[in-house]
Amino acid sequence: MERKRTKDSEPGPVPLLVPVDRFGFLKQEHGTSPQRFTKTKSSVNYEKEERRVTKWRKMIGTGGSDWKHYVRRKPHVVKRRIRKGIPDCLRGLVWQLISGSRDLLLMNPGVYVQLVIYETSAAELDIIRDISRTFPSHVFFQKRHGPGQRSLYNVLKAYSVYDRDVGYVQGMGFIAGLLLLYMSEEDAFWLLVALLKGAVHSPIEGLYQAGLPLVQQYLLQFDQLVRELMPKLGEHFTQEMITPSMYASQWFITVFSYSFPFHSALRIWDVFLAEGVKIVFKVGLALLKHCQDDLLKLPFEELMHALRNFPEDAMDPDTLLPLAYSIKVSKRLDEMKQDCDKAVAKPANPITFASSTNPPLRITSSFKVSRVLFEVFCNSLIHFGSQKMMKDVKEAFCFVCTCDFWRMVLFWNTALVSSYFQLFRARIFGSKATPISCSINPHKGSSRPICVITGANSGLGRATAFALAEKGFYVVLVGRSSQPLSETLKEIKNKYKDAQLKYFEADMSSFESIFKFKNSLEQWLSDSALHPSIQLLVNNAGILATSSRPTIDGYDRMLATNYIGPVFLTKLLLPLLKNSYIPSRVVNVTSFTHRAAFIKKFNKDSVTGVRFLTSRQYPCARIYEYSKLCLLLFSYELHRQLRLLDDSRQVSVIAADPGFVKTNLMRELPRYITRMAFLGGTIVGLLQSPEEGAESIIDAALSTPETSGVYYFGGKGRTIESSQVSRDPKLAKQLWETSCDLFNNLHLLHHNN
């Protein structure tokens, strides 16, 4: 064996003769490693185990071929056998079957390899740092850069790319590590996806999102259950000021895979994958119930120690799990969730998106009935047709029954027609085109003007980068992922051989990422011996999110990306713009949808969108149009502020509206809804390609130096009037002050750090 040839002086590898238990953990007399209190092989009834394995093989069939049929015929038998424990030799396969991950794997061939080999993740350094902390006493993960650590890195990195909104959190390592002990990398990845995205049970990605919202919800529910089922213990916890967050957080985040007897954790995972997160509540309550008499006698310090170090007999699965199964929590958890949903669903007055002239849409009872009937219909037909197609149809129909769909259909189309009507009226009564003269004077050579474009990896940003590179700019591409940025850079370079290009990875929803980009940009200018300035900033990055996802700063992600990020980036880069050797410019890419937004006042909660983070129904259409209205108000106010401070017109500000463009902006909407929108736009002749849509951005970038504070739309140098609300100077001033306060607070925080 290779390990025999390893020198004793070399760190890392496990000595050959170090004893391990049957799961691969190093045997230790004391400690808190997950393998403690593992039963020896001598205590296993081999004949009984062989009979169990035979029953399970007959139940699942070859490669799991009979599993679904058996589950439909005898669900109670399956449930009983899972609760008794899945045979260890079949555990990996059965976990994939009961979690639905096997179906995900078959439906997505080659995706995992693509994520591992060709994608990059912002969390790679964090993953590498944490790998050695995952099951450090297991032989598979002990060797530095060994096969175990490499596999764990690949799975965690792939998921952080697959779901960038969740990314990577340290607790995910124990779940991925547990899965890797029973299956291949690709199987472990898809099981992780099935768990977090909810292939069978409710999604649990909230356990790892910013702020850990699902952990907070579970801890509140657990605290309530303790008080109801064990009132004396609940009262004792209150007196000693003990909350579930002090001892139970890891139970939910790692599903008992951290600092818990490994064979007990496996039994819990068998049930967790089959029955959902309620088993975590049951096991936690069973632990407290088993030790209740002892816990009631302990003061704070000893109580905290006991809650983190339960006796071994309490964690024996043959003792713990029967007690857990006897505790009924399903109905109570549903009631608490419904109470929470009702509280969240209560109507609130701020942000005052709607006014008396723009009442909010409501779903009628007939729509609700139709939606329920359609779901029943889809579930009935799903076995006879294409599962993916029926799922897409069902998703589209459900979206049609929402306020967001009808707001897009009615208000957004009206806003788009209103913008084109202004162009039509200007053509009849006189052109309002603004001269285009390449005011920034791009030219080929060593001193090319530098243009920074956010969201440059696709769509409008990509088309804008191509156009400005052709006109002689030194184009700096900014995006969330380096892989598409690198591909865009190569494509531009192939088309324009003399193009000068650079790209940086930055997330416009994170102030920390924006701040790092600003420092990296300044360092690059210095290292490249370029003039310490930029001549053009195009704030193009934007998303249309359909669900509430908080950022690391605690803001709504769509508002952070579409408005707060561009504002913060502009303020950080303003010194470089002012230092330009020629007149410089900020171009903010807004949208005709701003015409559907109404607002009376701004405050911190409305600008950051924190009030939506707990909303039952996320108003994606309103938040999107609101974010574009804010960006437009900011553009006008920045124009006014610059004119007050410096009338030399060194820095100008222009808003550009590309119109209706075929990009991946609507990728989060149901597939058939997106297709219907593009088809409708094509029929009426208003749908544009990214290259056509980028014309208004190019016009704004190349207009004359004195042009500032205008609204470009439709290409050919044409400007129109934006909505009346967007031109309210008092409202713009209020938004400016609120945004500056947010910026100053975060900038001070990161500067001190």
Beta strands, then each sheet from edge to edge (+ up, - down):
strand 1: 450-454
strand 2: 474-479
strand 3: 500-505
strand 4: 536-539
strand 5: 584-589
strand 6: 651-657
strand 7: 711-713
sheet 1: 3+ 2+ 1+ 4+ 5+ 6+ 7+
end
